[in-house]
Amino acid sequence: MATFKQAKFNIGELVHHKLFDYRGVVVDVDASYQGSDEWYEEVARSRPPKDEPWYHVLVDDADHNTYVAEQNLEYDLLKDSINHPLVNMIFNKFEDGAYVMERWSN
């Protein structure tokens, strides 16, 4: 039975990429790496662990997202909102340095 490390970051939290120096907001969390072996070999040059959390991040001042291993992220200390075209489609508001996704009910 596989055991997974508890994710450090939550959906809506602002993060900073330690290696590539960009800010972003977490929009999804995978308990372990869910990409292809080909992508990992080609893109994940630092060879982060596959059995730890990976994050889908909307990149500030860009129109793309990234898939990042937990070891390459840290909390963003600026706590300023980010500029990305999908932010307002995913989150309802920005409050106390984080984005909030309110649940919709039927």
N, CA, C and O of each residue as an XYZ file, in Angstrom:
424
protein
N       0.838     -1.178      0.000
C       0.000      0.000      0.000
C       0.886      1.246      0.000
O       1.780      1.377      0.836
N       0.635      2.153     -0.934
C       1.441      3.360     -1.049
C       1.031      4.391     -0.008
O      -0.153      4.576      0.274
N       2.031      5.059      0.556
C       1.762      6.173      1.460
C       2.246      7.455      0.805
O       3.314      7.489      0.193
N       1.459      8.499      0.936
C       1.801      9.758      0.292
C       2.038     10.827      1.341
O       1.399     10.855      2.393
N       2.967     11.698      1.025
C       3.278     12.834      1.867
C       2.128     13.842      1.808
O       1.543     14.059      0.747
N       1.813     14.441      2.927
C       0.783     15.486      2.986
C       1.242     16.697      2.173
O       2.386     17.130      2.304
N       0.371     17.237      1.347
C       0.707     18.401      0.524
C       0.956     19.614      1.418
O       0.218     19.857      2.373
N       1.994     20.362      1.099
C       2.362     21.563      1.844
C       1.482     22.749      1.463
O       1.143     23.573      2.312
N       1.108     22.834      0.172
C       0.349     23.972     -0.344
C      -1.073     23.551     -0.693
O      -1.312     22.414     -1.098
N      -2.006     24.474     -0.533
C      -3.404     24.228     -0.834
C      -3.841     25.005     -2.069
O      -3.178     25.955     -2.484
N      -4.948     24.595     -2.643
C      -5.527     25.317     -3.772
C      -5.828     26.747     -3.326
O      -6.423     26.976     -2.273
N      -5.403     27.700     -4.153
C      -5.609     29.111     -3.855
C      -4.420     29.803     -3.216
O      -4.377     31.032     -3.156
N      -3.458     29.031     -2.740
C      -2.284     29.648     -2.116
C      -1.299     30.142     -3.166
O      -1.139     29.542     -4.230
N      -0.645     31.249     -2.839
C       0.371     31.821     -3.708
C       1.704     31.143     -3.444
O       2.083     30.913     -2.295
N       2.407     30.827     -4.519
C       3.697     30.145     -4.413
C       4.738     30.861     -5.275
O       4.409     31.658     -6.154
N       5.991     30.551     -4.993
C       7.129     31.074     -5.750
C       7.976     29.877     -6.164
O       8.285     29.015     -5.342
N       8.353     29.825     -7.453
C       9.206     28.738     -7.940
C      10.656     29.087     -7.613
O      11.168     30.113     -8.061
N      11.305     28.241     -6.842
C      12.666     28.508     -6.369
C      13.697     28.517     -7.495
O      14.649     29.295     -7.449
N      13.523     27.674     -8.495
C      14.515     27.575     -9.565
C      14.299     28.582    -10.680
O      15.261     29.148    -11.200
N      13.042     28.815    -11.056
C      12.739     29.656    -12.213
C      12.197     31.034    -11.838
O      11.847     31.816    -12.721
N      12.123     31.340    -10.552
C      11.801     32.662    -10.043
C      10.515     33.262    -10.624
O      10.517     34.390    -11.116
N       9.429     32.504    -10.563
C       8.145     33.075    -10.938
C       7.149     32.830     -9.823
O       7.300     31.907     -9.023
N       6.126     33.675     -9.784
C       5.045     33.558     -8.822
C       3.851     32.900     -9.488
O       3.731     32.905    -10.713
N       2.964     32.333     -8.673
C       1.757     31.742     -9.216
C       0.791     31.371     -8.115
O       1.046     31.581     -6.929
N      -0.343     30.804     -8.551
C      -1.355     30.342     -7.604
C      -1.643     28.873     -7.894
O      -1.756     28.470     -9.052
N      -1.759     28.083     -6.839
C      -2.057     26.655     -6.954
C      -3.525     26.479     -7.337
O      -4.418     27.020     -6.684
N      -3.762     25.710     -8.411
C      -5.143     25.443     -8.834
C      -5.525     23.968     -8.681
O      -6.705     23.624     -8.740
N      -4.537     23.104     -8.485
C      -4.823     21.687     -8.268
C      -3.588     21.035     -7.665
O      -2.468     21.512     -7.842
N      -3.811     19.938     -6.951
C      -2.725     19.214     -6.285
C      -2.863     17.734     -6.589
O      -3.948     17.167     -6.457
N      -1.767     17.105     -6.995
C      -1.703     15.659     -7.171
C      -0.861     15.088     -6.036
O       0.203     15.626     -5.730
N      -1.316     14.019     -5.414
C      -0.572     13.403     -4.305
C       0.789     12.887     -4.750
O       1.721     12.792     -3.950
N       0.895     12.555     -6.042
C       2.164     12.095     -6.611
C       2.163     12.494     -8.087
O       1.139     12.919     -8.623
N       3.298     12.355     -8.725
C       3.448     12.741    -10.122
C       2.454     11.980    -11.004
O       2.356     10.756    -10.917
N       1.715     12.709    -11.857
C       0.709     12.090    -12.715
C       0.989     12.281    -14.203
O       0.154     11.927    -15.036
N       2.137     12.829    -14.546
C       2.469     13.046    -15.950
C       3.090     11.811    -16.590
O       3.206     10.752    -15.973
N       3.481     11.982    -17.839
C       4.092     10.862    -18.570
C       5.577     10.746    -18.245
O       6.207     11.710    -17.810
N       6.125      9.555    -18.463
C       7.561      9.359    -18.277
C       8.352     10.223    -19.242
O       9.419     10.729    -18.894
N       7.837     10.397    -20.453
C       8.514     11.210    -21.464
C       8.627     12.662    -20.999
O       9.695     13.264    -21.109
N       7.531     13.230    -20.479
C       7.556     14.608    -20.002
C       8.551     14.745    -18.852
O       9.338     15.690    -18.814
N       8.512     13.808    -17.928
C       9.410     13.849    -16.768
C      10.866     13.850    -17.227
O      11.669     14.655    -16.756
N      11.203     12.951    -18.144
C      12.584     12.853    -18.628
C      13.023     14.119    -19.362
O      14.175     14.539    -19.253
N      12.102     14.721    -20.105
C      12.436     15.884    -20.916
C      12.414     17.203    -20.141
O      13.261     18.067    -20.366
N      11.455     17.359    -19.234
C      11.237     18.655    -18.596
C      11.740     18.715    -17.149
O      12.292     19.737    -16.741
N      11.567     17.677    -16.387
C      11.903     17.701    -14.957
C      13.396     17.423    -14.766
O      13.789     16.358    -14.289
N      14.195     18.378    -15.139
C      15.653     18.184    -15.158
C      16.272     17.989    -13.777
O      17.311     17.340    -13.651
N      15.645     18.544    -12.738
C      16.205     18.386    -11.390
C      15.836     17.030    -10.776
O      16.259     16.710     -9.666
N      15.043     16.238    -11.509
C      14.606     14.898    -11.098
C      13.961     14.884     -9.716
O      14.378     14.135     -8.832
N      12.935     15.725     -9.539
C      12.237     15.718     -8.249
C      11.519     14.389     -8.035
O      11.198     13.689     -8.995
N      11.274     14.050     -6.788
C      10.620     12.768     -6.498
C       9.207     12.698     -7.075
O       8.442     13.661     -7.019
N       8.890     11.544     -7.622
C       7.559     11.329     -8.196
C       6.534     10.953     -7.128
O       5.331     11.083     -7.354
N       6.997     10.490     -5.975
C       6.084     10.018     -4.942
C       5.741     11.089     -3.911
O       5.237     10.771     -2.834
N       6.011     12.357     -4.230
C       5.635     13.480     -3.388
C       4.673     14.370     -4.163
O       4.534     14.209     -5.375
N       4.004     15.308     -3.491
C       3.002     16.144     -4.169
C       3.553     16.954     -5.343
O       4.691     17.423     -5.316
N       2.714     17.107     -6.378
C       2.975     17.943     -7.549
C       1.801     18.886     -7.690
O       0.670     18.534     -7.352
N       2.064     20.092     -8.189
C       1.066     21.159     -8.212
C       0.856     21.716     -9.613
O       1.797     21.855    -10.394
N      -0.396     22.028     -9.909
C      -0.758     22.740    -11.130
C      -0.826     24.208    -10.723
O      -1.591     24.575     -9.831
N      -0.025     25.045    -11.379
C       0.132     26.438    -10.972
C      -0.132     27.369    -12.149
O       0.434     27.191    -13.228
N      -1.001     28.372    -11.934
C      -1.185     29.438    -12.919
C      -0.059     30.445    -12.693
O       0.145     30.914    -11.573
N       0.663     30.772    -13.752
C       1.845     31.625    -13.661
C       1.457     33.101    -13.771
O       0.687     33.489    -14.649
N       1.999     33.908    -12.870
C       1.744     35.347    -12.862
C       2.301     36.007    -14.119
O       3.382     35.658    -14.595
N       1.543     36.968    -14.646
C       1.920     37.720    -15.851
C       2.185     36.821    -17.052
O       3.061     37.104    -17.869
N       1.427     35.745    -17.153
C       1.551     34.805    -18.275
C       0.158     34.250    -18.574
O      -0.804     34.533    -17.860
N       0.069     33.462    -19.635
C      -1.222     32.839    -19.937
C      -1.124     31.319    -19.934
O      -1.976     30.640    -20.507
N      -0.094     30.784    -19.294
C       0.064     29.335    -19.217
C       0.113     28.893    -17.753
O       0.210     29.708    -16.835
N       0.043     27.575    -17.573
C       0.194     26.999    -16.250
C       1.375     26.045    -16.276
O       1.857     25.662    -17.342
N       1.836     25.667    -15.092
C       2.962     24.745    -14.997
C       2.589     23.591    -14.072
O       1.614     23.651    -13.323
N       3.394     22.548    -14.151
C       3.240     21.380    -13.292
C       4.549     21.274    -12.520
O       5.604     21.039    -13.109
N       4.481     21.446    -11.202
C       5.690     21.637    -10.412
C       5.738     20.703     -9.211
O       4.739     20.503     -8.520
N       6.908     20.138     -8.979
C       7.128     19.312     -7.791
C       7.196     20.196     -6.553
O       7.680     21.327     -6.605
N       6.710     19.668     -5.454
C       6.687     20.433     -4.208
C       8.063     20.967     -3.816
O       8.169     22.088     -3.317
N       9.107     20.188     -4.033
C      10.442     20.614     -3.608
C      10.912     21.891     -4.304
O      11.832     22.552     -3.822
N      10.295     22.241     -5.425
C      10.705     23.437     -6.159
C       9.859     24.668     -5.823
O      10.047     25.731     -6.416
N       8.937     24.527     -4.882
C       8.063     25.642     -4.520
C       8.295     26.082     -3.081
O       8.711     25.307     -2.220
N       8.003     27.376     -2.858
C       7.995     27.934     -1.513
C       6.833     28.918     -1.442
O       6.287     29.314     -2.472
N       6.457     29.311     -0.233
C       5.388     30.288     -0.093
C       5.830     31.606     -0.710
O       6.986     32.007     -0.572
N       4.906     32.280     -1.394
C       5.180     33.586     -1.967
C       5.004     34.634     -0.869
O       3.927     34.760     -0.284
N       6.048     35.368     -0.602
C       6.010     36.334      0.490
C       5.356     37.661      0.103
O       4.973     38.432      0.984
N       5.220     37.944     -1.204
C       4.604     39.200     -1.624
C       3.128     39.264     -1.265
O       2.615     40.319     -0.893
N       2.450     38.130     -1.377
C       1.017     38.021     -1.068
C       0.159     38.962     -1.914
O      -0.953     39.307     -1.513
N       0.663     39.386     -3.089
C      -0.108     40.203     -4.025
C      -0.847     39.299     -4.990
O      -0.396     38.189     -5.272
N      -1.981     39.763     -5.500
C      -2.726     38.979     -6.475
C      -1.882     38.762     -7.722
O      -0.929     39.500     -7.971
N      -2.233     37.751     -8.499
C      -1.491     37.479     -9.721
C      -2.332     37.856    -10.935
O      -3.556     37.965    -10.861
N      -1.650     38.049    -12.034
C      -2.286     38.418    -13.289
C      -2.254     37.212    -14.222
O      -1.208     36.878    -14.779
N      -3.393     36.566    -14.389
C      -3.518     35.405    -15.270
C      -4.960     35.367    -15.783
O      -5.888     35.602    -15.009
N      -5.167     35.076    -17.074
C      -6.525     35.121    -17.626
C      -7.525     34.138    -17.009
O      -8.731     34.358    -17.125
N      -7.078     33.085    -16.372
C      -7.999     32.091    -15.805
C      -8.334     32.308    -14.330
O      -9.220     31.641    -13.795
N      -7.645     33.220    -13.677
C      -7.846     33.401    -12.234
C      -9.315     33.645    -11.893
O      -9.861     32.987    -11.007
N      -9.953     34.579    -12.583
C     -11.342     34.908    -12.242
C     -12.340     33.835    -12.668
O     -13.486     33.846    -12.217
N     -11.926     32.921    -13.520
C     -12.792     31.805    -13.897
C     -12.752     30.689    -12.856
O     -13.702     29.917    -12.723
N     -11.658     30.614    -12.130
C     -11.461     29.537    -11.160
C     -11.801     29.969     -9.734
O     -12.399     29.215     -8.966
N     -11.409     31.191     -9.398
C     -11.582     31.670     -8.024
C     -12.616     32.781     -7.957
O     -12.802     33.530     -8.916
N     -13.289     32.881     -6.811
C     -14.319     33.889     -6.604
C     -13.769     35.204     -6.069
O     -14.286     36.276     -6.382
N     -12.713     35.114     -5.255
C     -12.156     36.344     -4.689
C     -10.721     36.126     -4.209
O     -10.236     35.001     -4.085
N     -10.068     37.262     -3.947
C      -8.719     37.282     -3.393
C      -8.825     37.928     -2.025
O      -9.273     39.067     -1.890
N      -8.403     37.175     -1.004
C      -8.618     37.630      0.369
C      -7.460     37.189      1.258
O      -7.085     36.016      1.264
N      -6.902     38.125      1.999
C      -5.818     37.829      2.950
C      -4.641     37.102      2.296
O      -4.073     36.183      2.887
N      -4.274     37.510      1.080
C      -3.106     36.949      0.415
C      -3.307     35.591     -0.219
O      -2.329     34.909     -0.525
N      -4.557     35.174     -0.427
C      -4.836     33.885     -1.069
C      -6.136     33.988     -1.869
O      -6.969     34.859     -1.617
N      -6.289     33.100     -2.821
C      -7.506     33.050     -3.625
C      -8.494     32.098     -2.985
O      -8.111     31.091     -2.391
N      -9.773     32.426     -3.113
C     -10.840     31.631     -2.512
C     -11.728     31.081     -3.615
O     -12.169     31.813     -4.501
N     -11.980     29.799     -3.549
C     -12.877     29.122     -4.480
C     -14.089     28.679     -3.678
O     -14.024     27.700     -2.936
N     -15.172     29.383     -3.822
C     -16.377     29.030     -3.073
C     -17.094     27.883     -3.745
O     -17.128     27.788     -4.972
N     -17.649     27.039     -2.960
C     -18.393     25.883     -3.477
C     -19.768     26.333     -3.956
O     -20.414     27.175     -3.333
N     -20.192     25.769     -5.047
C     -21.531     26.044     -5.588
C     -22.456     24.934     -5.151
O     -22.067     23.766     -5.146
N     -23.668     25.279     -4.787
C     -24.621     24.240     -4.401
C     -25.778     24.232     -5.393
O     -26.046     25.229     -6.065
N     -26.460     23.088     -5.474
C     -27.598     22.943     -6.389
C     -28.876     23.475     -5.784
O     -29.927     23.429     -6.422
